[in-house]
Amino acid sequence: MIYSRIRPLPRHLTTHPPPSSSSITAPGDEDASDESPDEIFTSSLSHLFPDDAPQCYGDPGQRLLYSSPRYGDIALMVPTYPSESEDQDRRQGTAGAAGDAHLSQVEEGRKLFAHILWSAGIVVAEGLERAHGNTGEVMWRVGGERVLELGAGAALPSIIAALAGASTVTITDHPSSPALGPSGAISFNITQNLCSATCAVDTAPHEWGVLDSDPWAVQHKAFYTRLIAADCCWMRSQHENLTRTIKWFLAPEGKVWVVAGFHTGRAIVAGFFETASRAGLEIEGIYERDLHSSSEEEGGEVRREWVEVREGEGAENRSRWCVVALLRHASTPQP
């Protein structure tokens, strides 16, 4: 069950900006007595009421602990975003229309990236972890692959891909995202978890659909053999841009992991697959996974067939499922 992998670290370990690595308490060494009863109760809700377990975890700037059976505890910082006070300070230091334009840019940026850890990212992480050493499903094997994560946020799938033997991993997020940069969550998570990794890991800002005018994008066209798109489908307005980015970076033999929850509706997710198909991508495999239940089959997952429309599905039932798909370049060019 997804929620059993995640728990919040005590609030005294959440700081803004993140401290240097030398001053960070190692995962598992924190003093649980520093947690208040409210914090302990809150972190236990998903275990006490599994049917109400969330699709996302953490608050902006919060520290979480991802428990990995193979790699041990992985400390993650959830991306933060500029506070209202920071926005106001910047606005006061920038005159008139320029200040308004800055605030508008910040607000638009917030709409394009999430400041929480989504279950879809944990689904990808679990798959990559189980397949390490060729012990899990073939579709998740990442050994020796060149990996690109889109809309990474906390970048948990990228961290696991590096640990699972990928040759290179590139972590991207929207250029407006404070997850990027030397003091951002991505740098923190890399430093905390990949110090001894042999995989080459780098980061890059990328706005979906902006390709020819981006020197980095031009340099890496058709370079990556595995792409990760975890909960990137929730905005219908970005489907074409996301698809163009996938097509651009995907090597001829490459595959794309697309995992998405239905928190903005099943129809929007189905719409992405339609857009991807028209653009020349095809589905190699697809199913739905129950996020709240487990079984002894399918690697501990409860699965069912993917359908574009599920009659009688309410919001509460829909929230416990996600779609898992493996895409590739279409073998037959689209008309």
JOZI-V912088 format. One record per residue. N is the residue number from 1. RES is the residue in one letter. OMEGA is omega in whole degrees, -180 to 180 (* if undefined). D_FIRST is the distance of its C-alpha to the first C-alpha in Angstrom with 1 decimal. Layout:
# JOZI-V912088
n->N res->RES omega->OMEGA d_first->D_FIRST
n->N res->RES omega->OMEGA d_first->D_FIRST
This chain:
# JOZI-V912088
n->1 res->M omega->-173 d_first->0.0
n->2 res->I omega->-172 d_first->3.8
n->3 res->Y omega->-179 d_first->5.7
n->4 res->S omega->-179 d_first->5.7
n->5 res->R omega->-169 d_first->7.6
n->6 res->I omega->168 d_first->10.2
n->7 res->R omega->179 d_first->13.0
n->8 res->P omega->172 d_first->16.6
n->9 res->L omega->179 d_first->19.5
n->10 res->P omega->-175 d_first->22.6
n->11 res->R omega->-179 d_first->24.8
n->12 res->H omega->176 d_first->27.7
n->13 res->L omega->179 d_first->26.0
n->14 res->T omega->-179 d_first->25.9
n->15 res->T omega->178 d_first->29.2
n->16 res->H omega->-6 d_first->31.0
n->17 res->P omega->180 d_first->31.8
n->18 res->P omega->179 d_first->29.7
n->19 res->P omega->177 d_first->31.9
n->20 res->S omega->-175 d_first->33.1
n->21 res->S omega->-178 d_first->31.0
n->22 res->S omega->-177 d_first->33.4
n->23 res->S omega->-175 d_first->32.7
n->24 res->I omega->177 d_first->28.9
n->25 res->T omega->-180 d_first->27.3
n->26 res->A omega->178 d_first->25.2
n->27 res->P omega->-180 d_first->21.5
n->28 res->G omega->-180 d_first->21.3
n->29 res->D omega->-177 d_first->25.0
n->30 res->E omega->-178 d_first->24.7
n->31 res->D omega->-177 d_first->26.2
n->32 res->A omega->-179 d_first->23.7
n->33 res->S omega->178 d_first->26.8
n->34 res->D omega->179 d_first->27.3
n->35 res->E omega->178 d_first->24.4
n->36 res->S omega->175 d_first->25.7
n->37 res->P omega->179 d_first->24.5
n->38 res->D omega->180 d_first->23.5
n->39 res->E omega->179 d_first->21.3
n->40 res->I omega->179 d_first->19.6
n->41 res->F omega->-179 d_first->19.1
n->42 res->T omega->-179 d_first->17.8
n->43 res->S omega->-178 d_first->15.2
n->44 res->S omega->-174 d_first->14.0
n->45 res->L omega->-177 d_first->13.9
n->46 res->S omega->177 d_first->10.3
n->47 res->H omega->179 d_first->9.9
n->48 res->L omega->-177 d_first->13.1
n->49 res->F omega->-174 d_first->12.5
n->50 res->P omega->179 d_first->9.0
n->51 res->D omega->180 d_first->11.0
n->52 res->D omega->-180 d_first->12.4
n->53 res->A omega->-172 d_first->9.6
n->54 res->P omega->173 d_first->11.4
n->55 res->Q omega->-179 d_first->11.6
n->56 res->C omega->-171 d_first->13.4
n->57 res->Y omega->173 d_first->13.9
n->58 res->G omega->175 d_first->17.2
n->59 res->D omega->179 d_first->20.9
n->60 res->P omega->179 d_first->23.6
n->61 res->G omega->-178 d_first->24.6
n->62 res->Q omega->174 d_first->21.9
n->63 res->R omega->177 d_first->20.5
n->64 res->L omega->176 d_first->16.8
n->65 res->L omega->176 d_first->15.4
n->66 res->Y omega->-178 d_first->12.8
n->67 res->S omega->-178 d_first->12.1
n->68 res->S omega->178 d_first->12.7
n->69 res->P omega->-177 d_first->13.2
n->70 res->R omega->-171 d_first->16.1
n->71 res->Y omega->-180 d_first->17.7
n->72 res->G omega->-178 d_first->17.1
n->73 res->D omega->179 d_first->16.7
n->74 res->I omega->-180 d_first->17.4
n->75 res->A omega->-178 d_first->19.2
n->76 res->L omega->169 d_first->19.1
n->77 res->M omega->175 d_first->21.5
n->78 res->V omega->180 d_first->20.7
n->79 res->P omega->174 d_first->23.8
n->80 res->T omega->173 d_first->26.4
n->81 res->Y omega->-178 d_first->29.3
n->82 res->P omega->179 d_first->33.0
n->83 res->S omega->178 d_first->33.5
n->84 res->E omega->180 d_first->36.1
n->85 res->S omega->177 d_first->38.5
n->86 res->E omega->177 d_first->38.2
n->87 res->D omega->-178 d_first->38.9
n->88 res->Q omega->179 d_first->41.9
n->89 res->D omega->-180 d_first->43.2
n->90 res->R omega->180 d_first->43.1
n->91 res->R omega->180 d_first->44.7
n->92 res->Q omega->180 d_first->47.5
n->93 res->G omega->-180 d_first->48.1
n->94 res->T omega->-171 d_first->48.3
n->95 res->A omega->165 d_first->51.1
n->96 res->G omega->-173 d_first->51.0
n->97 res->A omega->180 d_first->49.5
n->98 res->A omega->177 d_first->47.9
n->99 res->G omega->178 d_first->45.9
n->100 res->D omega->180 d_first->44.8
n->101 res->A omega->178 d_first->43.8
n->102 res->H omega->180 d_first->41.7
n->103 res->L omega->178 d_first->39.8
n->104 res->S omega->179 d_first->39.3
n->105 res->Q omega->178 d_first->37.9
n->106 res->V omega->-179 d_first->35.4
n->107 res->E omega->178 d_first->34.3
n->108 res->E omega->179 d_first->34.0
n->109 res->G omega->-180 d_first->32.0
n->110 res->R omega->-179 d_first->29.5
n->111 res->K omega->-172 d_first->29.0
n->112 res->L omega->178 d_first->28.1
n->113 res->F omega->-175 d_first->25.2
n->114 res->A omega->-180 d_first->22.3
n->115 res->H omega->177 d_first->22.2
n->116 res->I omega->176 d_first->18.6
n->117 res->L omega->-177 d_first->15.5
n->118 res->W omega->178 d_first->13.8
n->119 res->S omega->-180 d_first->10.3
n->120 res->A omega->178 d_first->12.5
n->121 res->G omega->178 d_first->13.5
n->122 res->I omega->177 d_first->10.3
n->123 res->V omega->178 d_first->9.8
n->124 res->V omega->-179 d_first->13.3
n->125 res->A omega->179 d_first->13.0
n->126 res->E omega->-179 d_first->10.4
n->127 res->G omega->-180 d_first->12.8
n->128 res->L omega->-179 d_first->15.8
n->129 res->E omega->-179 d_first->14.8
n->130 res->R omega->-176 d_first->14.2
n->131 res->A omega->-180 d_first->17.5
n->132 res->H omega->-178 d_first->19.5
n->133 res->G omega->178 d_first->22.4
n->134 res->N omega->-180 d_first->22.1
n->135 res->T omega->-178 d_first->19.5
n->136 res->G omega->-178 d_first->17.0
n->137 res->E omega->-180 d_first->17.8
n->138 res->V omega->-175 d_first->21.1
n->139 res->M omega->-176 d_first->20.1
n->140 res->W omega->-175 d_first->18.1
n->141 res->R omega->-172 d_first->20.9
n->142 res->V omega->-179 d_first->22.5
n->143 res->G omega->178 d_first->25.0
n->144 res->G omega->-177 d_first->28.4
n->145 res->E omega->174 d_first->27.4
n->146 res->R omega->-167 d_first->28.6
n->147 res->V omega->175 d_first->25.7
n->148 res->L omega->174 d_first->26.0
n->149 res->E omega->180 d_first->23.4
n->150 res->L omega->-180 d_first->24.5
n->151 res->G omega->-165 d_first->23.8
n->152 res->A omega->-176 d_first->22.0
n->153 res->G omega->179 d_first->21.8
n->154 res->A omega->173 d_first->20.1
n->155 res->A omega->178 d_first->20.0
n->156 res->L omega->179 d_first->16.8
n->157 res->P omega->179 d_first->16.9
n->158 res->S omega->178 d_first->20.6
n->159 res->I omega->-179 d_first->20.1
n->160 res->I omega->179 d_first->17.8
n->161 res->A omega->179 d_first->20.3
n->162 res->A omega->179 d_first->23.1
n->163 res->L omega->-176 d_first->21.6
n->164 res->A omega->170 d_first->20.9
n->165 res->G omega->175 d_first->24.5
n->166 res->A omega->180 d_first->25.4
n->167 res->S omega->176 d_first->29.2
n->168 res->T omega->176 d_first->29.1
n->169 res->V omega->175 d_first->26.7
n->170 res->T omega->-177 d_first->27.9
n->171 res->I omega->-179 d_first->26.0
n->172 res->T omega->172 d_first->27.4
n->173 res->D omega->-180 d_first->27.3
n->174 res->H omega->-179 d_first->29.9
n->175 res->P omega->179 d_first->33.1
n->176 res->S omega->-173 d_first->32.9
n->177 res->S omega->174 d_first->29.6
n->178 res->P omega->173 d_first->30.1
n->179 res->A omega->179 d_first->27.0
n->180 res->L omega->177 d_first->29.8
n->181 res->G omega->-175 d_first->32.7
n->182 res->P omega->179 d_first->33.4
n->183 res->S omega->-178 d_first->32.0
n->184 res->G omega->-177 d_first->29.0
n->185 res->A omega->-177 d_first->25.3
n->186 res->I omega->178 d_first->25.2
n->187 res->S omega->177 d_first->28.1
n->188 res->F omega->-176 d_first->26.5
n->189 res->N omega->175 d_first->23.2
n->190 res->I omega->-178 d_first->25.3
n->191 res->T omega->-176 d_first->27.6
n->192 res->Q omega->-167 d_first->25.0
n->193 res->N omega->-173 d_first->22.9
n->194 res->L omega->-178 d_first->25.3
n->195 res->C omega->-177 d_first->28.6
n->196 res->S omega->-178 d_first->28.8
n->197 res->A omega->179 d_first->27.3
n->198 res->T omega->-179 d_first->29.9
n->199 res->C omega->174 d_first->28.6
n->200 res->A omega->-177 d_first->30.8
n->201 res->V omega->175 d_first->28.8
n->202 res->D omega->180 d_first->30.5
n->203 res->T omega->178 d_first->30.0
n->204 res->A omega->171 d_first->31.9
n->205 res->P omega->177 d_first->32.3
n->206 res->H omega->173 d_first->32.1
n->207 res->E omega->-176 d_first->32.7
n->208 res->W omega->177 d_first->31.5
n->209 res->G omega->178 d_first->34.6
n->210 res->V omega->-167 d_first->37.0
n->211 res->L omega->-176 d_first->38.0
n->212 res->D omega->-178 d_first->41.7
n->213 res->S omega->-178 d_first->42.6
n->214 res->D omega->-178 d_first->39.9
n->215 res->P omega->179 d_first->41.4
n->216 res->W omega->180 d_first->38.0
n->217 res->A omega->179 d_first->36.7
n->218 res->V omega->-179 d_first->40.0
n->219 res->Q omega->-174 d_first->39.7
n->220 res->H omega->179 d_first->36.2
n->221 res->K omega->178 d_first->36.8
n->222 res->A omega->-175 d_first->35.2
n->223 res->F omega->-169 d_first->34.1
n->224 res->Y omega->-179 d_first->30.3
n->225 res->T omega->175 d_first->28.8
n->226 res->R omega->175 d_first->25.2
n->227 res->L omega->177 d_first->24.3
n->228 res->I omega->174 d_first->21.0
n->229 res->A omega->-177 d_first->20.8
n->230 res->A omega->-178 d_first->17.5
n->231 res->D omega->177 d_first->18.0
n->232 res->C omega->-171 d_first->21.7
n->233 res->C omega->-168 d_first->22.7
n->234 res->W omega->177 d_first->22.7
n->235 res->M omega->-179 d_first->26.4
n->236 res->R omega->-177 d_first->28.6
n->237 res->S omega->-179 d_first->31.5
n->238 res->Q omega->-176 d_first->30.0
n->239 res->H omega->-179 d_first->29.1
n->240 res->E omega->178 d_first->32.5
n->241 res->N omega->179 d_first->32.4
n->242 res->L omega->180 d_first->29.0
n->243 res->T omega->178 d_first->30.1
n->244 res->R omega->178 d_first->33.3
n->245 res->T omega->179 d_first->31.6
n->246 res->I omega->-180 d_first->29.3
n->247 res->K omega->-176 d_first->32.4
n->248 res->W omega->-173 d_first->34.4
n->249 res->F omega->-173 d_first->32.3
n->250 res->L omega->176 d_first->31.0
n->251 res->A omega->-177 d_first->33.0
n->252 res->P omega->-179 d_first->34.6
n->253 res->E omega->-172 d_first->32.2
n->254 res->G omega->179 d_first->29.2
n->255 res->K omega->-179 d_first->25.8
n->256 res->V omega->172 d_first->23.6
n->257 res->W omega->176 d_first->19.8
n->258 res->V omega->177 d_first->19.4
n->259 res->V omega->-174 d_first->15.9
n->260 res->A omega->171 d_first->16.4
n->261 res->G omega->-177 d_first->15.1
n->262 res->F omega->-173 d_first->17.6
n->263 res->H omega->171 d_first->18.3
n->264 res->T omega->176 d_first->22.0
n->265 res->G omega->179 d_first->22.1
n->266 res->R omega->-177 d_first->21.6
n->267 res->A omega->180 d_first->25.2
n->268 res->I omega->178 d_first->25.1
n->269 res->V omega->177 d_first->22.5
n->270 res->A omega->179 d_first->24.6
n->271 res->G omega->177 d_first->27.6
n->272 res->F omega->-180 d_first->26.4
n->273 res->F omega->176 d_first->26.2
n->274 res->E omega->179 d_first->29.7
n->275 res->T omega->-180 d_first->31.0
n->276 res->A omega->180 d_first->29.6
n->277 res->S omega->179 d_first->31.3
n->278 res->R omega->-178 d_first->34.6
n->279 res->A omega->177 d_first->34.5
n->280 res->G omega->172 d_first->34.3
n->281 res->L omega->178 d_first->30.7
n->282 res->E omega->-179 d_first->29.2
n->283 res->I omega->177 d_first->25.8
n->284 res->E omega->178 d_first->25.2
n->285 res->G omega->-179 d_first->21.9
n->286 res->I omega->176 d_first->19.6
n->287 res->Y omega->174 d_first->16.8
n->288 res->E omega->-180 d_first->14.3
n->289 res->R omega->174 d_first->10.5
n->290 res->D omega->-177 d_first->8.5
n->291 res->L omega->-171 d_first->6.1
n->292 res->H omega->-177 d_first->5.2
n->293 res->S omega->178 d_first->5.6
n->294 res->S omega->178 d_first->5.8
n->295 res->S omega->178 d_first->9.4
n->296 res->E omega->179 d_first->11.9
n->297 res->E omega->176 d_first->13.3
n->298 res->E omega->178 d_first->13.0
n->299 res->G omega->-180 d_first->11.3
n->300 res->G omega->-177 d_first->8.4
n->301 res->E omega->169 d_first->8.0
n->302 res->V omega->-174 d_first->9.6
n->303 res->R omega->171 d_first->12.5
n->304 res->R omega->-179 d_first->15.7
n->305 res->E omega->174 d_first->19.0
n->306 res->W omega->173 d_first->19.6
n->307 res->V omega->-180 d_first->22.3
n->308 res->E omega->179 d_first->24.2
n->309 res->V omega->177 d_first->24.9
n->310 res->R omega->-175 d_first->22.8
n->311 res->E omega->176 d_first->25.2
n->312 res->G omega->-179 d_first->24.4
n->313 res->E omega->177 d_first->21.2
n->314 res->G omega->-177 d_first->21.1
n->315 res->A omega->-177 d_first->19.7
n->316 res->E omega->179 d_first->17.2
n->317 res->N omega->-178 d_first->15.8
n->318 res->R omega->-174 d_first->16.1
n->319 res->S omega->-177 d_first->14.0
n->320 res->R omega->-178 d_first->10.7
n->321 res->W omega->170 d_first->11.7
n->322 res->C omega->176 d_first->12.8
n->323 res->V omega->178 d_first->15.4
n->324 res->V omega->-176 d_first->15.5
n->325 res->A omega->173 d_first->19.1
n->326 res->L omega->-178 d_first->21.4
n->327 res->L omega->176 d_first->24.8
n->328 res->R omega->173 d_first->28.2
n->329 res->H omega->180 d_first->31.8
n->330 res->A omega->180 d_first->33.3
n->331 res->S omega->177 d_first->35.5
n->332 res->T omega->-179 d_first->38.0
n->333 res->P omega->-180 d_first->39.2
n->334 res->Q omega->180 d_first->38.8
n->335 res->P omega->* d_first->42.1
